[in-house]
C-alpha cells in the first residue's frame, strides 16, 4: 500500500461521499470486494476512513 500523508486536507465527508460514489460505480461481477479495491486504488481516502471508524 502507498504511504499516506498525515497532513491530509480531505474532510471525512468528502471521503464518505467519494467512497459511496466509487461503490455505486464498482463492478460487482469482480471477485475482489469493493473495500479491497478501494484500499488499493484510493489509499489516502481509505486511510482516513480507517482512522474514523
C-alpha positions as CSV (number, residue, x, y, z in Angstrom):
1,X,0.0,0.0,0.0
2,X,1.2,3.5,-0.7
3,X,2.3,5.8,2.1
4,X,-0.3,8.3,3.2
5,X,0.4,11.8,4.3
6,X,-0.6,12.6,7.8
7,X,-1.3,16.2,6.7
8,X,-4.4,15.3,4.7
9,X,-6.7,18.1,3.7
10,X,-9.5,15.8,2.8
11,X,-12.5,16.0,5.0
12,X,-14.3,13.0,6.3
13,X,-17.4,14.0,4.5
14,X,-15.5,14.2,1.2
15,X,-14.1,10.7,1.8
16,X,-17.5,9.2,2.6
17,X,-19.0,10.8,-0.5
18,X,-16.1,9.6,-2.6
19,X,-16.4,6.0,-1.2
20,X,-20.2,6.0,-1.9
21,X,-19.6,7.2,-5.4
22,X,-17.0,4.6,-6.0
23,X,-19.2,1.9,-4.6
24,X,-22.0,2.9,-7.0
25,X,-19.7,2.6,-10.0
26,X,-18.0,-0.6,-8.8
27,X,-18.5,-3.6,-11.0
28,X,-19.9,-6.3,-8.6
29,X,-19.1,-9.1,-11.0
30,X,-15.5,-8.9,-9.9
31,X,-14.2,-11.4,-7.3
32,X,-12.5,-8.6,-5.5
33,X,-14.5,-6.8,-2.8
34,X,-15.2,-3.1,-3.1
35,X,-13.3,-2.4,0.1
36,X,-10.2,-4.2,-1.2
37,X,-10.5,-2.4,-4.5
38,X,-10.9,0.9,-2.7
39,X,-7.9,0.3,-0.4
40,X,-5.8,-0.4,-3.5
41,X,-7.0,2.4,-5.7
42,X,-7.5,5.2,-3.2
43,X,-5.1,4.6,-0.2
44,X,-5.3,8.2,1.2
45,X,-9.1,8.1,1.3
46,X,-9.1,4.5,2.7
47,X,-6.6,5.5,5.5
48,X,-8.8,8.4,6.5
49,X,-11.9,6.1,6.7
50,X,-9.9,3.7,8.9
51,X,-9.0,6.5,11.3
52,X,-12.6,7.4,11.7
53,X,-14.3,4.1,12.2
